[in-house]
Amino acid sequence: MSLRAQPSPLSRESPLAAACPDRHALRSGRSLLARVSHGVRLAQGGMFEQTAALLDEAHRRLRGHPVAESATVMPGVLLNLGLAQTLCGRFPQAEEHLREARSLAEERRLPLMDLVIRQNLGCLSLYRGDASTAIATFHGLTDRLPSDRREALHVDLAEALLAEGLVEEAATALADGPWAGGSSANTLLVEAKLRLLRGDHRHTVELTRRVRHSFGTGSLWYRLATRLERMALREGRTASPVARARNALAVRTPLAAPRPSETGAAQLALDTLDAHTVLAPGPWLADAVSDPHVVRAGLESALRAGEAATALEWAELARTWAAPHVPGPRVRTPATASLADRYRAALVRGRDPHALARRLESARWQAHHGAPGPRRVPAPAPVADALLERLGDRAFVRYTRAGGDAVALVATAGRVHARVLGPLPHVARALARFVHPVALPPHPGEAREAADGAARVLLEPLLSLVGDRPLIVAGDAYLGDPPWGMLPALRGRPLNLVPGAGFWLDRTRSDAPVPRPPERVLLVAAPEPDGAAREVAALADVYPGARVLCADRALRSDVLAALDRADLVHLAGHGRVPGRSPMLASVGLGDGPLLACDLAGLPRAPDTVVLSTCWSGRGFADRAGAPLGFTGALLAAGVRTVVASPVPVRDAGTVEAMRLFHRALVAGVPAPEAVAVHLGRTGFCCFGA
């Protein structure tokens, strides 16, 4: 939310004084603008009812007054009045005044004021319950507002993301804000909400008390801080998963919005869960299928009841719930395509592409949330029985979270089991100690010790259940994208990484195409590094009839055109992935980089794609929603199997390892087994079926 300070009260030297030729008009103009400025100060103190009354009176008196002829006065009053009415819950009047303010700003050519009014219209959408429109609005402003206005914009965006249940995305929005030292009450309260939803009750209370001690009891900020503080104290004493979910829904509600309806889909779903000891997800969830706290309540209730198979059904939704809220790999508009081209050009010219990456990510969110029509998750289909029937001699492992703990659900030998792995921070630290040495190699002994530590946390509690079976693994965001085959207990063990059980069941159904030895092979060697050409030359001996594109002949347009005419594609080159923008993962080719987002519209997909590039496996499981990056884009396009590394690829030994891997494929060895034997210990993983 953004207030606009009014011009100082009129003086004889002020440009506004020219609009007031007589002394009486000058005196009354001074008085009116002083009242408007006082109203802005009241609003900053959280006194929005008083602000609305004062500005409404000033607005009526300004109509027809000479001072209103000044370009900025009337639209400024209207935008402040509209925001105050929004925060008082008078939405129709707020919309009327904000629309009038925008019309005047456009008519009087006030572009900055127009942007501020659009931000306040986004707040109006948010408080009315339309968080999706608010997110699209705020993302459309991220690179247009000046830096002194962006703190408020990032706070508004974070609050809209929290309303959708996107806690980590909200944390990113807050972290990206250009903070100017002293934070506003609204900033502190939104941060308190974020802390509370992350389970950090102590810091929540600290933040709310800072707000309460700064404002009087008549302030909206004081009342909101008091409400949040009570929620934090109540949450610390709450044991029931459903009660915790109800509290989370209340916390997620925008600060000044009306309380959530008792008949909303999420509340009704929680009522249904509360009436049963354990209940599997189904069509009864309705729109609550895309609410993360409802899904978590169902999962935790099933685990408390000892029903691991039902917990697995809920865990399947722990990834899919975010699909309506988070842009997937197929988002592509003229705006995103243009920004991708500009990002590509920046890489070619050696310029810093960071700002373009952020702009493109905002454009993806804006396109996703601004698209017409509803974005719904289909009613959940049961997976446990079909999974147990089809697994055969394999085991399925679903990593998830419940009540602050990391949990593994293991389906094998006709049963589903649950194993608690430990507190999430402990598991996350063990994984970080494992992945960091792989990305930045230290002493070999340190790397081995870190790998052993991660294996003890992630795998040791499961080994008695899975034995030496091949594994199908569906991860969770807290795991990130580790190089699974480098864990000691998994070396040489076939392993498929999938988004969820439903994905694997769909790709392995009885009428799905059966993998066959590839007949049409495309081998691509990028100009860099030097080892790429050696690698492809070695593979040309394995596939004598392959089409080979090397160095300067490996052009992006040719590679894209050849992808839909190949059964197997091997691409060797130099890869990079921006930390916040996996759809801008790139491999440098002869005429510029191939980006992950370039693959969104493939007319036909190969069966198997091997990416012998650094970091190409990142973006698969490290956030809510559909897999992103090269792996997510290729799987969404219909590729059955993607072989990629989420860590740097070492030149030493890769050529020979890839040659042996492809010889195994030609001999009919399934891709997961071939990866496990020849590539897993170097960091490569097998994604998909």
C-alpha positions in Angstrom: 0.0 0.0 0.0 1.3 3.4 -0.9 0.3 6.8 0.4 1.3 10.0 -1.4 2.4 13.0 0.5 0.6 16.2 -0.6 2.4 19.4 -1.6 3.2 21.7 1.3 0.5 24.3 2.2 0.5 27.1 -0.3 2.8 30.0 -0.1 2.9 33.0 -2.4 6.0 31.5 -4.1 4.5 28.1 -4.6 3.6 27.0 -8.2 0.2 26.1 -6.8 -0.3 29.7 -5.8 -0.7 30.6 -9.5 -4.0 28.7 -9.3 -5.3 30.9 -6.5 -5.3 34.6 -7.7 -7.1 36.0 -4.7 -6.2 36.0 -1.0 -9.3 34.1 0.1 -8.7 31.2 -2.3 -5.1 31.2 -1.2 -6.0 30.9 2.5 -8.6 28.2 1.9 -6.2 26.3 -0.4 -3.6 26.3 2.3 -6.1 25.0 4.9 -7.3 22.2 2.6 -3.9 21.0 1.7 -2.9 21.2 5.4 -5.8 18.9 6.2 -4.9 16.5 3.5 -1.3 16.3 4.8 -2.7 15.7 8.3 -4.8 12.9 6.9 -1.7 11.3 5.4 0.0 11.5 8.8 -3.0 9.9 10.5 -2.9 7.1 8.0 0.7 6.5 8.6 -0.3 6.1 12.3 -2.9 3.5 11.4 -5.9 5.9 12.0 -7.7 5.0 8.8 -11.3 5.8 9.9 -10.2 9.3 10.8 -8.2 9.6 7.6 -11.1 8.5 5.4 -13.5 11.0 7.1 -11.0 13.9 6.8 -10.0 13.2 3.2 -13.6 12.6 2.2 -14.5 16.1 3.5 -11.4 17.6 1.8 -12.3 15.9 -1.5 -15.8 17.5 -1.4 -14.4 20.9 -0.6 -11.7 20.7 -3.3 -14.1 20.1 -6.1 -14.4 23.4 -8.0 -11.7 25.0 -5.9 -8.9 26.8 -7.9 -6.2 24.7 -6.1 -7.7 21.5 -7.6 -6.6 22.8 -11.0 -3.0 21.9 -10.1 -2.2 18.6 -11.8 -1.3 16.6 -8.8 -3.7 17.7 -6.1 -7.0 16.0 -6.9 -5.5 12.6 -8.1 -3.3 12.6 -5.0 -6.2 13.2 -2.7 -8.2 10.5 -4.4 -5.5 7.9 -4.2 -5.0 8.5 -0.5 -8.8 8.5 0.1 -9.2 5.3 -1.9 -6.5 3.5 0.1 -8.0 4.7 3.4 -11.4 3.4 2.4 -9.8 0.1 1.3 -8.3 -0.4 4.7 -11.7 0.5 6.3 -13.4 -2.2 4.2 -15.4 0.2 2.1 -14.4 -1.4 -1.2 -17.0 0.0 -3.6 -16.2 3.6 -2.6 -12.5 2.8 -2.7 -12.7 1.5 -6.2 -14.7 4.5 -7.4 -12.1 6.9 -6.0 -9.0 5.0 -7.2 -10.5 4.7 -10.7 -11.2 8.4 -10.8 -7.6 9.1 -9.5 -6.2 6.9 -12.3 -8.3 8.6 -15.0 -7.0 12.0 -13.8 -3.4 10.8 -13.6 -3.6 9.5 -17.2 -5.3 12.7 -18.4 -2.7 14.9 -16.7 0.2 12.8 -17.7 1.4 11.8 -14.2 3.1 8.5 -14.9 4.5 7.9 -11.4 1.2 8.7 -9.7 -0.5 6.3 -12.1 1.9 3.5 -11.0 1.2 4.3 -7.3 -2.6 4.2 -8.0 -2.2 0.8 -9.7 -0.4 -0.5 -6.6 -3.3 0.6 -4.5 -5.7 -1.0 -6.8 -3.7 -4.2 -6.3 -4.2 -3.8 -2.6 -7.9 -3.4 -3.1 -8.0 -6.7 -5.1 -6.0 -8.4 -2.3 -8.3 -7.2 0.5 -11.4 -8.1 -1.5 -10.0 -11.7 -1.6 -8.6 -11.7 -5.1 -4.9 -12.4 -4.3 -4.2 -13.7 -7.8 -5.1 -10.4 -9.5 -3.0 -8.6 -6.8 0.0 -10.7 -7.5 -0.3 -10.0 -11.2 -0.6 -6.3 -10.5 2.4 -6.1 -8.2 4.6 -8.1 -10.5 3.7 -5.8 -13.3 5.1 -2.9 -11.2 8.4 -4.4 -9.9 10.7 -2.9 -12.4 8.7 0.4 -13.0 8.5 2.0 -9.6 11.4 4.1 -8.3 13.5 2.5 -5.5 12.0 4.7 -2.8 8.6 3.2 -3.6 9.6 -0.4 -3.8 9.7 -1.4 -0.1 5.9 -0.9 0.1 5.5 -2.8 -3.2 7.6 -5.8 -2.0 5.6 -5.9 1.3 2.3 -5.9 -0.6 3.5 -8.6 -2.9 4.7 -10.7 0.1 1.3 -10.3 1.7 -0.5 -11.4 -1.4 1.8 -14.5 -1.7 1.1 -15.3 1.9 -2.7 -15.2 1.2 -2.1 -17.9 -1.4 -0.1 -20.0 1.1 3.2 -19.3 -0.7 5.4 -18.8 2.4 8.8 -19.3 0.9 8.0 -17.1 -2.1 6.8 -14.4 0.3 10.1 -14.6 2.1 11.9 -14.1 -1.2 9.8 -11.1 -2.0 10.6 -9.5 1.3 14.3 -10.3 1.0 14.4 -8.7 -2.5 13.0 -5.4 -1.2 15.3 -2.3 -1.1 15.0 -1.7 2.6 15.7 1.8 3.8 16.6 1.2 7.5 13.5 2.0 9.5 10.7 -0.3 8.6 7.0 0.7 8.5 4.3 -0.8 10.7 3.0 -2.7 7.6 6.4 -4.1 6.9 6.9 -5.3 10.4 3.5 -6.9 10.6 3.9 -8.8 7.3 7.3 -10.0 8.4 5.6 -11.1 11.7 3.0 -13.1 9.7 5.8 -14.8 7.7 7.7 -15.7 10.9 4.5 -17.1 12.4 3.8 -19.3 9.4 7.3 -20.6 9.5 6.8 -21.6 13.2 9.0 -18.8 14.7 6.8 -17.7 17.5 9.5 -15.8 19.5 10.4 -13.5 16.6 6.7 -13.0 15.8 6.0 -11.7 19.3 9.1 -9.5 19.2 7.9 -7.9 15.9 4.3 -7.4 17.1 5.4 -5.8 20.3 7.6 -3.4 18.4 4.5 -2.3 16.6 2.3 -2.1 19.6 4.8 0.0 21.5 5.0 2.5 18.6 1.2 3.2 18.2 -1.8 3.9 20.4 -4.7 1.6 21.1 -6.8 3.4 18.5 -4.4 2.5 15.7 -5.3 -0.2 13.2 -1.6 -1.2 13.4 -1.9 -1.7 17.2 -5.0 -3.9 16.8 -3.5 -6.0 14.1 -0.3 -6.5 16.1 -2.3 -7.5 19.1 -4.3 -10.0 17.0 -1.1 -11.5 15.5 0.5 -11.8 18.9 -2.4 -13.7 20.3 -2.3 -16.1 17.4 1.4 -16.7 18.0 0.9 -17.4 21.7 -2.1 -19.7 20.9 -0.2 -21.6 18.2 2.5 -22.5 20.6 -0.1 -24.4 22.7 -1.9 -26.0 19.7 -1.5 -29.7 19.2 -4.2 -30.6 16.6 -3.2 -30.5 12.9 -6.6 -29.0 12.1 -6.4 -26.3 14.7 -2.9 -25.4 13.4 -4.3 -25.1 9.9 -7.2 -22.9 11.1 -4.7 -20.6 12.8 -2.6 -20.5 9.6 -5.6 -19.5 7.5 -6.3 -16.7 9.9 -2.7 -15.6 9.7 -2.6 -15.7 5.9 -5.6 -13.4 5.7 -4.4 -9.9 4.5 -3.9 -7.7 7.5 -6.9 -5.3 6.9 -9.2 -7.7 5.1 -12.4 -9.0 6.6 -12.1 -12.3 8.5 -12.3 -15.4 6.3 -15.7 -16.8 5.7 -16.7 -19.9 7.7 -18.2 -21.3 4.5 -15.0 -21.0 2.4 -13.7 -24.1 0.7 -10.7 -24.3 3.1 -12.7 -23.9 6.2 -15.3 -26.4 5.1 -12.5 -28.9 4.3 -11.1 -28.5 7.8 -14.5 -29.0 9.3 -14.7 -32.3 7.4 -11.2 -33.4 8.5 -12.1 -32.5 12.1 -15.1 -34.7 12.0 -13.0 -37.8 11.1 -10.0 -39.5 12.7 -8.5 -40.0 9.3 -9.8 -39.2 5.8 -8.2 -39.7 2.4 -8.3 -36.7 0.0 -10.9 -36.8 -2.7 -13.5 -34.7 -4.6 -14.9 -33.6 -1.2 -11.9 -31.2 -1.0 -13.2 -29.0 -3.8 -11.0 -25.9 -4.2 -9.3 -26.7 -0.9 -7.2 -29.2 -2.9 -4.9 -26.2 -3.7 -4.6 -25.0 -0.1 -1.2 -26.0 1.5 -2.4 -25.9 5.1 -5.5 -28.0 4.4 -3.2 -30.5 2.7 -0.7 -30.5 5.6 -3.5 -31.0 8.1 -4.7 -34.0 6.2 -1.2 -35.4 6.0 -0.4 -34.9 9.6 -3.8 -36.3 10.8 -3.1 -39.5 8.8 0.3 -39.8 10.3 -1.0 -39.3 13.8 -3.5 -42.0 13.2 -0.8 -44.4 11.9 -2.3 -44.5 8.4 0.8 -44.3 6.2 -1.1 -45.2 3.0 -3.5 -42.4 3.6 -0.6 -40.1 4.4 0.9 -41.0 1.0 -2.3 -39.9 -0.7 -2.0 -36.5 1.0 1.7 -36.3 0.3 0.9 -36.5 -3.4 -0.9 -33.2 -3.0 2.0 -31.6 -1.2 3.5 -30.8 -4.6 0.5 -30.4 -6.8 -1.4 -27.9 -4.5 0.8 -25.1 -5.8 0.0 -25.5 -9.5 -2.7 -22.8 -9.6 -0.5 -20.4 -7.7 3.1 -20.8 -9.2 4.0 -20.4 -12.9 5.1 -23.7 -14.4 7.5 -24.5 -17.2 5.0 -23.8 -20.1 4.3 -20.1 -19.3 5.2 -18.3 -22.5 4.0 -14.9 -23.7 5.4 -12.2 -26.0 6.7 -10.4 -23.0 8.5 -13.4 -21.6 9.9 -14.3 -25.0 11.2 -10.8 -25.5 12.9 -10.7 -22.1 14.4 -14.2 -22.8 15.9 -12.9 -26.0 17.3 -9.9 -24.1 18.7 -12.2 -21.4 20.3 -14.3 -24.1 21.9 -11.2 -25.7 23.3 -10.1 -22.4 25.0 -13.5 -21.9 26.5 -13.3 -25.4 27.8 -9.8 -24.8 29.2 -10.5 -21.4 26.8 -8.1 -19.6 25.3 -8.7 -16.2 22.0 -10.4 -16.8 20.8 -10.4 -13.2 18.2 -7.5 -13.6 16.8 -9.2 -16.8 16.4 -12.5 -15.0 14.4 -10.9 -12.2 12.3 -9.0 -14.8 11.6 -12.2 -16.7 10.6 -14.1 -13.5 8.2 -11.3 -12.6 6.8 -11.4 -16.2 6.2 -15.2 -15.7 4.3 -14.6 -12.5 2.3 -11.7 -14.1 1.4 -13.9 -17.1 0.4 -16.9 -14.9 -1.8 -14.8 -12.5 -3.1 -12.5 -15.2 -4.3 -15.3 -17.5 -8.1 -15.4 -18.0 -10.1 -18.3 -16.5 -9.8 -20.4 -13.4 -6.6 -22.3 -12.6 -7.7 -25.4 -10.6 -6.0 -28.6 -9.5 -8.0 -31.7 -10.7 -9.7 -33.7 -8.0 -7.1 -36.0 -6.5 -7.0 -39.6 -7.8 -5.9 -42.4 -5.4 -2.4 -43.6 -6.0 -1.4 -45.9 -3.2 -3.1 -49.1 -4.4 -2.0 -48.7 -8.0 1.5 -47.9 -6.9 1.8 -50.9 -4.7 0.5 -53.1 -7.5 2.9 -51.8 -10.2 6.1 -51.4 -8.2 7.1 -55.0 -8.5 10.6 -55.4 -7.1 11.1 -51.6 -6.7 10.4 -49.3 -3.8 8.8 -45.8 -3.8 10.1 -43.2 -1.4 8.2 -39.9 -0.9 10.0 -37.3 1.2 7.7 -34.8 2.9 7.3 -32.8 6.1 4.9 -32.9 9.1 4.9 -30.9 12.3 8.4 -29.6 11.9 9.9 -32.9 11.0 11.2 -34.4 7.8 9.3 -37.6 7.0 9.8 -40.4 4.5 6.8 -42.5 3.2 8.0 -45.8 1.8 5.8 -48.0 -0.5 7.3 -51.5 -0.9 6.3 -55.1 -0.8 2.5 -54.4 -0.7 2.6 -51.9 2.2 3.3 -48.2 2.9 5.5 -47.3 5.9 6.3 -43.9 7.6 9.6 -43.0 9.0 10.5 -39.8 10.8 13.9 -38.6 9.8 14.3 -35.8 12.3 13.7 -32.0 12.7 13.7 -30.2 9.4 16.6 -27.9 10.3 18.8 -30.9 11.2 18.0 -32.6 7.9 18.6 -29.4 5.9 22.0 -28.9 7.5 23.1 -32.4 6.7 22.1 -32.0 3.1 23.8 -28.6 2.8 27.0 -30.1 4.2 26.8 -32.8 1.5 26.0 -30.6 -1.5 28.3 -27.7 -0.8 31.6 -29.8 -1.0 30.3 -31.4 -4.2 29.8 -28.0 -5.8 33.0 -26.5 -4.4 35.4 -29.5 -3.8 37.4 -29.3 -0.6 39.5 -32.1 0.8 38.2 -35.5 -0.4 37.9 -36.7 3.2 35.5 -33.9 4.1 33.3 -34.7 1.1 33.1 -38.3 2.1 32.3 -37.5 5.6 29.5 -35.1 4.5 28.1 -37.7 2.1 28.0 -40.3 5.0 26.2 -37.8 7.2 23.5 -37.1 4.6 23.1 -40.8 4.0 22.6 -41.4 7.7 19.8 -38.9 7.8 18.0 -39.5 4.5 18.5 -43.2 3.9 19.6 -45.2 7.0 16.1 -45.2 8.6 14.7 -46.7 5.3 17.3 -49.3 4.4 15.6 -52.1 6.4 12.4 -51.5 4.3 13.9 -51.0 0.8 16.8 -53.5 1.0 18.7 -53.4 -2.3 15.6 -52.6 -4.4 15.7 -50.0 -7.2 14.2 -46.8 -6.0 11.7 -44.3 -7.3 12.1 -41.1 -5.3 9.8 -38.0 -5.0 11.5 -35.2 -3.1 10.4 -32.1 -1.3 11.6 -28.5 -1.4 13.6 -28.9 1.8 15.8 -31.5 0.0 16.7 -29.2 -2.9 18.3 -31.1 -5.8 21.1 -33.2 -4.4 23.2 -35.6 -6.5 21.5 -38.8 -5.2 23.9 -41.2 -6.8 26.8 -39.8 -4.8 25.3 -41.0 -1.5 27.2 -44.1 -0.4 24.0 -46.2 0.1 22.8 -45.4 -3.5 26.0 -46.0 -5.5 25.2 -48.5 -8.2 21.5 -48.6 -7.3 18.9 -47.7 -10.0 17.0 -44.6 -9.0 14.3 -42.5 -10.8 13.5 -39.0 -9.6 9.9 -38.1 -10.2 7.6 -35.2 -9.1 5.2 -37.7 -7.5 3.6 -41.1 -7.6 0.9 -40.0 -10.0 3.5 -38.8 -12.6 5.3 -42.2 -12.5 2.0 -44.1 -12.7 1.0 -42.0 -15.7 4.3 -42.5 -17.5 4.4 -46.3 -16.9 0.8 -47.1 -17.6 0.1 -50.2 -19.8 -0.6 -48.2 -23.0 2.4 -45.9 -22.6 5.1 -46.3 -25.3 7.7 -49.0 -24.4 11.3 -47.7 -24.4 13.2 -49.1 -27.4 16.9 -48.7 -28.4 17.1 -45.3 -30.1 17.1 -45.2 -33.9 17.3 -41.5 -34.5 20.1 -39.9 -32.4 21.2 -36.3 -32.2 24.6 -35.5 -30.7 25.4 -31.9 -29.9 28.8 -30.5 -28.8 28.7 -26.8 -27.8 31.8 -24.7 -28.5 32.8 -24.8 -24.8 34.3 -26.6 -22.9 36.9 -28.4 -25.0 35.8 -31.7 -23.6 32.4 -31.4 -25.2 33.8 -32.1 -28.7 35.8 -35.0 -27.4 32.7 -36.4 -25.7 30.5 -36.2 -28.8 33.3 -37.7 -31.0 33.5 -40.7 -28.7 29.7 -41.1 -28.8 29.7 -40.9 -32.6 31.5 -44.3 -32.6 28.6 -45.7 -30.4 26.0 -44.3 -32.8 27.4 -44.4 -36.3 24.2 -43.1 -37.9 23.8 -40.1 -35.5 23.3 -36.6 -36.6 26.2 -34.6 -35.2 26.3 -30.8 -34.6 29.6 -29.5 -33.2 31.0 -26.1 -32.1 30.0 -23.3 -34.4 27.7 -25.7 -36.4 25.7 -26.3 -33.2 23.3 -23.5 -33.6 20.3 -22.9 -31.3 17.8 -22.9 -34.2 19.2 -26.1 -35.7 19.2 -27.9 -32.3 15.6 -26.9 -31.6 14.5 -28.0 -35.1 16.3 -31.3 -34.7 14.9 -32.1 -31.3 11.5 -33.2 -32.6 13.1 -35.6 -35.1 15.2 -37.5 -32.6 14.6 -40.4 -30.2 17.7 -39.7 -28.2 19.5 -36.4 -27.7 22.9 -35.9 -26.1 24.0 -32.3 -25.4 27.4 -31.6 -24.1 28.4 -28.0 -23.2 28.8 -25.3 -20.5 25.7 -24.9 -18.4 24.6 -22.2 -15.9 21.4 -21.7 -13.9 20.4 -18.3 -12.2 19.6 -19.0 -8.6 16.0 -17.6 -8.7 15.2 -18.3 -12.4 15.6 -22.0 -13.3 13.7 -21.4 -16.6 16.7 -19.3 -17.6 19.0 -22.3 -17.3 21.3 -22.2 -20.3 23.8 -24.1 -22.5 26.0 -22.0 -24.7 25.7 -22.8 -28.4 27.3 -21.5 -31.5 24.9 -18.6 -32.0 24.0 -18.0 -28.3 22.6 -19.9 -25.4 19.8 -22.4 -25.5 17.5 -21.6 -22.6 15.2 -23.9 -20.7 12.2 -21.7 -21.5 13.0 -22.3 -25.3 11.7 -25.8 -24.8 8.2 -24.9 -23.6 6.7 -25.3 -27.1 8.4 -28.4 -28.5 6.0 -29.9 -31.1 7.4 -33.4 -30.5 9.7 -34.6 -27.7 12.5 -37.1 -27.8 12.2 -40.2 -25.6 15.5 -39.6 -23.8 17.6 -36.5 -23.4 21.1 -36.5 -21.8 22.4 -33.1 -20.6 26.2 -33.4 -20.0 26.4 -29.8 -18.6 26.9 -28.3 -15.2 23.8 -27.6 -13.0 21.3 -28.9 -15.6 19.4 -30.9 -13.0 18.6 -27.9 -10.8 15.1 -26.6 -10.4 13.5 -30.0 -10.3 12.4 -30.3 -6.7 13.6 -27.2 -4.9 10.4 -25.2 -4.8 6.6 -25.6 -4.7 4.8 -26.3 -8.0 5.8 -28.2 -11.1 9.4 -29.0 -11.8 11.3 -26.2 -13.6 14.6 -25.8 -15.3 15.8 -28.0 -18.2 14.5 -31.2 -16.5 11.0 -29.7 -15.8 10.7 -28.2 -19.3 11.7 -31.4 -21.0 9.4 -33.7 -18.9 6.5 -31.3 -19.4 7.1 -31.4 -23.1 6.7 -35.2 -23.0 10.3 -36.5 -22.7 10.2 -39.8 -20.9 13.7 -39.8 -19.3 16.2 -36.9 -18.7 19.7 -37.6 -17.5 21.2 -34.4 -15.9 23.5 -33.3 -13.1 22.4 -30.8 -10.4 26.0 -30.1 -9.6 29.1 -29.2 -11.7 30.3 -31.8 -14.2 34.0 -32.6 -14.0 35.9 -32.9 -17.3 38.1 -35.7 -16.0 36.5 -39.1 -16.6 33.2 -37.8 -18.0 34.0 -38.7 -21.7 34.7 -42.4 -20.8 31.7 -42.5 -18.3 29.4 -41.2 -21.0 30.7 -43.6 -23.6 30.1 -46.6 -21.3 26.6 -45.2 -20.4 25.5 -45.0 -24.0 27.0 -48.4 -24.8 24.8 -49.8 -22.0 21.7 -48.0 -23.5 22.4 -49.5 -26.9 22.7 -52.9 -25.3 19.2 -52.5 -23.9 20.1 -51.6 -20.3 17.3 -49.4 -18.8 18.4 -45.8 -18.3 18.2 -45.8 -14.5 20.4 -48.8 -14.2 22.9 -47.4 -16.8 23.0 -44.1 -14.9 23.5 -45.8 -11.6 26.4 -48.0 -12.9 28.3 -45.4 -15.0 27.2 -41.8 -14.1 25.7 -41.7 -10.6 28.9 -41.4 -8.7 29.8 -38.3 -10.8 26.6 -36.5 -9.9 24.2 -37.4 -12.7 20.6 -38.4 -11.9 17.9 -40.0 -13.9 14.7 -37.9 -14.0 11.3 -39.3 -15.1 10.2 -42.8 -15.9 
